[in-house]
Amino acid sequence: HDQALAPPPKRPDSPVVRWIGALLWSLAGIMCWRTNLLGRSGAAGPAKPVMTQWAWLALACLLAALWETSAAETPLGDLLRRIAMARGWYDGRRHLQEVLTAIVIAVSLVVAVVALRRDHAHPVSVVFSSADTYWCVSAVSFISLHDADAWLATPVYAIPIVQVVKLAAALVALSGAVSARPFFGHAGDHLPPSGASPG
């Protein structure tokens, strides 16, 4: 049990891995937004709902890139920990952390399963599930339950497993975003060539 008031040891995150992850999320966000624009330019009438989803996915990916670049996860967690210690809440925090961690993981798993069952929009599902995984891991790390912290800090070839999972999520998200163009085809493919006769 986590009874000591002393904060846990600082996790030795790799700045190189963090910046690579930020770059991958940025590229995924750009590709998602490009797909959104291509779909809108090639759609006749109101924009399709899946195009709106690509816009939201672009935002989620770019926010992930910003979050990785800022490295705010640890300092913000430390700030909240200091506030809790100063106000005497630190001893009773564990139950709340357990509840919040369980809720985050449960919601993330349900959302990912639902998204992956959307076989009519496979690239959307891949990017969505990857972003969902990233934000789930980030939230669990931010909540900083002692047991979860210990697992997330487990090294894999000297890199904390939390960074390995985040990097894998970024790679999968980028692959899904890149595969979206052939999935939807070139903008306007469904329209007849200009000058072609209806018959």
KAMOCOR-V486863 format. One line per field, one symbol per residue. ss: DSSP state (a for helix, b for strand, c for the rest). phi: phi as a letter, one per 20 degrees, with the letter a starting at -180 (. if undefined). burial: 1 if it has 16 or more other ideal C-beta (glycine too) atoms within 10 Angstrom, else 0. Layout:
ss: ???
phi: ???
burial: ???
This chain:
ss: ccccccccccccccaaaaaaaaaaaaaaaaaaaaaaaaaaaaccccccaaaaaaaaaaaaaaaaaaaaaacaaaaaaaaaaaaaaaccccccaaaaaaaaaaaaaaaaaaaaaaaaccaaaaaaaaaaaaaaaaaaaaaaaaaccaaaaaaaccbbccbbaaaaaaaaaaaaaaaaaaaaaaaaccccccccccccccc
phi: .edfefffgffefefffffffffffffffffffffffffffeeenfffgffffffffffffffffffffflegfffffffffffffemeffeffffffffffffffffffffffffeefebgggfffffffffgfffffffffmfgffgfffegfclmdgfffffffffffffffffffffffenfgnfeefgfnffge
burial: 0000000000101000110111011111111110110111011000000110111011011101101100001000100010010000010010001001100100010011001000001011111111111111111111111001100110000011011111101101111111111001001000000000000
